[in-house]
Amino acid sequence: MTIFNTIIFHTKNNTAKVTPIKFVLSLLLTLFLFSYLSVLYAAVPVPAPPDVAARNYILIDYASGDVLAEKAADKQIEPASITKLMTAYVIYNELKAGRLKMDDKVTVSEKAWRMGGSRMYLEVGSKVPVHELLKGMIIQSGNDAAVALAEHVAGSEDAFVSLMNQYAKKLGMDSTHFVNATGWPDKAHLTTARDIATLARAIIRDFPNHYKLYAEKSFTYNHIKQYNRNKLLWRDKSVDGLKTGHTDSAGYCLVTSAKRAGTRLISVVLGTKSKKARADVSQSLLNYGFRFFETHLLYKAGAVLSQPRIWQGEQQHIPLGLAKDLYVTIPTGSYKNMKASVTIDKTIQAPVKKGDVLGEVKVSLNHEPLNSAPLIALQTVNKGNLFQVVKDYFLRMIE
């Protein structure tokens, strides 16, 4: 709307003398610009998500967390090797806490050595650095590496699984229950597409330095070179993670993250029939999301959005803002149809602590609620001295 107003303003205030031919040409040019800009800034109609061959899927925007498409996203399923995302998340937290170091040597147990399925071909009794095991688990999806790490951190795989479930609960993965660190088939080992998307988002958000490993295409250990099973890393340059999975019961699964023009999307595809199918389905969902949606940062965390009056305080005004960045994901071209409103408590009285909720920011699109966030105090304001308290008391009585 700003662009249209600018054009109209300059057109109405043009006082230069023009000939009839110049007037006609100018009019035609103006009409063309209006027509072009109307198309350029018009909202793109959003079709239904593509009909893809997957039992379950979900597509979300990373920044806002908004769901762009889903199918049976809350149905519990076996996650296969996608489980290793949580195994890695626990390891990252151990590294962050200083209880584990990348150079720590892990002794490979017989149990880890005997693991079937995908492996990095560890040798029993060998001592392998944590950073090598992480590569083997993430790039090669090594079951032996996952068990070795779990045993080293918690003493046993069962004890490590307890940590996995605790972190799942902390992240809000309410439909998830792990029984092993690898994704080995078990009817009690269950999660959902929505919970997996939550976990993928947490890995990218909480551990961006570790996330870089998910884009690695190959890893060589013990003179054996193996390739990342995420084929989209070769097909789509915007893709930089995350994890594949496959068992007979779970089917072929793929969690993918891609970033284009500053926007990151995460897709979770479960229960397809082949490696090619999981890649094709994931690609279709990502293309759909990037084509028909756009994400905007409306307000940054900590930015002052309002400074209302505070009564009986050591100062007269209190800055209000948001605790977290507020993003919205909307249909492409519909940004001009958004409205934001701020509601603030009618009377704010000291003392107020930093972080206290004193209002709300609401965002709507085409008059429909879109998103909201609490408006908080950005600083503490203590009760004022006796003079300030008495003065404000009488001012409120006469206002």
C-alpha positions, 0 to 999 in steps of 0.5 A, spaced: 500 500 500 505 504 501 508 504 494 501 505 491 500 511 495 507 514 493 505 513 486 498 517 486 501 522 491 507 524 485 502 523 480 497 528 483 502 533 485 505 533 478 505 541 475 509 540 469 506 542 462 505 536 458 503 535 451 497 531 449 501 526 446 506 526 453 499 526 457 497 519 453 504 516 454 504 518 461 497 515 463 499 509 459 505 508 463 501 509 470 496 504 468 501 499 466 505 500 473 498 500 477 497 493 473 504 490 474 504 492 481 497 489 483 500 483 480 507 483 484 504 485 490 497 481 490 497 475 495 498 468 491 492 463 492 494 457 496 492 451 494 491 444 498 498 441 500 500 436 494 497 429 495 504 425 497 505 418 498 507 418 505 503 415 511 505 421 516 508 428 514 508 435 517 511 441 514 513 447 519 516 454 518 523 454 523 522 461 525 515 461 527 513 454 528 507 455 524 504 448 521 504 449 513 501 442 511 500 436 515 497 429 515 496 424 521 502 428 524 499 426 531 499 419 530 504 415 533 509 411 529 516 407 530 521 412 528 527 408 526 533 411 525 530 418 526 531 416 533 538 418 533 536 425 533 534 425 540 540 421 541 545 426 538 540 432 542 542 428 549 550 428 547 550 435 545 547 437 552 552 433 555 557 437 551 554 444 553 554 442 560 562 440 560 560 433 562 563 430 556 568 433 551 569 432 543 576 428 545 574 424 550 575 416 548 570 412 548 571 404 549 567 400 544 563 395 548 561 388 545 554 390 545 555 396 541 560 392 536 555 386 535 549 391 533 546 390 526 543 394 521 547 401 519 554 401 522 560 405 522 564 398 523 567 399 530 572 394 533 570 391 540 575 394 545 577 400 541 577 407 544 574 412 539 573 420 540 566 422 541 567 427 535 568 421 531 562 417 534 558 423 532 560 423 525 559 415 524 552 416 528 549 422 524 552 421 517 552 414 517 547 412 521 551 408 525 547 403 530 554 401 533 556 409 534 549 410 538 550 405 543 557 406 544 555 414 546 549 412 550 553 407 554 559 412 555 554 417 557 550 414 562 553 407 563 548 403 559 543 404 554 537 403 558 540 409 563 541 413 557 534 412 554 531 415 561 535 421 559 532 421 552 525 421 555 526 426 560 529 431 554 523 429 550 518 431 556 522 437 557 521 439 549 514 438 549 514 431 545 508 429 549 506 423 544 514 420 544 516 414 548 523 411 547 526 404 549 533 405 545 538 409 542 538 407 535 531 406 533 531 399 533 524 396 532 520 395 538 512 396 538 513 401 545 518 405 541 514 411 538 513 418 536 509 422 532 511 427 526 509 433 530 514 431 535 520 429 531 519 436 528 519 439 535 526 436 536 529 438 529 527 445 530 530 444 537 537 441 534 537 447 529 536 452 535 539 450 541 546 447 537 547 451 531 554 449 531 553 442 531 547 442 526 553 443 521 555 436 521 548 434 518 550 437 511 556 432 511 555 428 505 560 422 507 565 420 512 570 415 512 572 410 518 576 404 519 578 405 511 571 405 509 567 410 506 560 411 507 555 416 504 549 420 508 543 417 506 539 424 505 539 424 497 536 431 498 543 434 500 545 432 493 539 434 489 537 441 493 543 446 495 538 449 500 538 442 504 542 442 510 540 436 514 537 432 518 536 425 518 534 418 514 530 412 517 528 405 515 525 399 518 520 394 515 515 397 520 516 404 519 518 404 512 522 409 509 523 416 513 526 423 512 527 429 516 529 435 512 531 442 513 532 447 508 533 454 507 532 459 501 532 467 501 533 467 509 527 462 510 528 455 513 523 450 513 523 443 516 519 437 513 518 430 516 516 425 512 514 418 515 512 411 512 514 411 504 515 405 500 522 407 498 529 411 498 526 415 492 519 416 495 522 419 501 526 424 497 521 426 492 515 427 497 520 431 502 522 435 496 515 436 494 513 439 501 519 443 501 517 446 494 510 447 496 512 451 503 517 456 499 512 457 493 506 459 497 508 462 504 513 467 507 515 468 514 516 475 517 520 478 523 515 483 526 518 484 533 525 483 536 525 480 543 527 486 547 525 492 543 521 497 546 514 497 543 510 501 548 512 506 554 506 507 558 505 510 565 507 507 571 504 509 578 507 510 584 514 508 581 521 511 581 520 513 574 514 515 570 514 510 565 516 503 564 518 500 557 514 494 554 516 489 549 517 481 548 521 476 551 522 472 544 522 474 537 515 474 534 515 471 527 509 470 523 508 465 517 503 467 512 501 466 504 505 469 500 503 476 498 499 477 504 503 482 508 499 488 507 493 485 510 496 484 517 494 488 523 497 488 529 494 491 536 497 492 543 493 491 549 496 494 555 493 493 563 489 499 564 493 501 571 500 499 572 503 500 579 509 499 582 513 495 584 514 491 577 519 486 576 522 485 569 519 480 565 512 481 569 506 480 563 503 487 563 499 486 556 499 483 549 501 483 542 495 480 537 496 479 530 491 478 525 490 477 517 484 479 514 481 480 520 482 473 523 487 472 529 494 469 527 499 470 532 499 473 539 505 474 544 505 477 552 507 484 553 512 484 558 516 489 562 523 490 560 526 492 566 524 492 574 521 499 576 521 499 584 516 503 588 518 510 589 519 514 595 514 517 599 513 524 595 512 520 588 507 515 592 503 521 595 503 525 588 501 519 584 496 517 589 492 524 588 494 525 580 490 518 580 484 521 584 483 527 579 485 524 572 
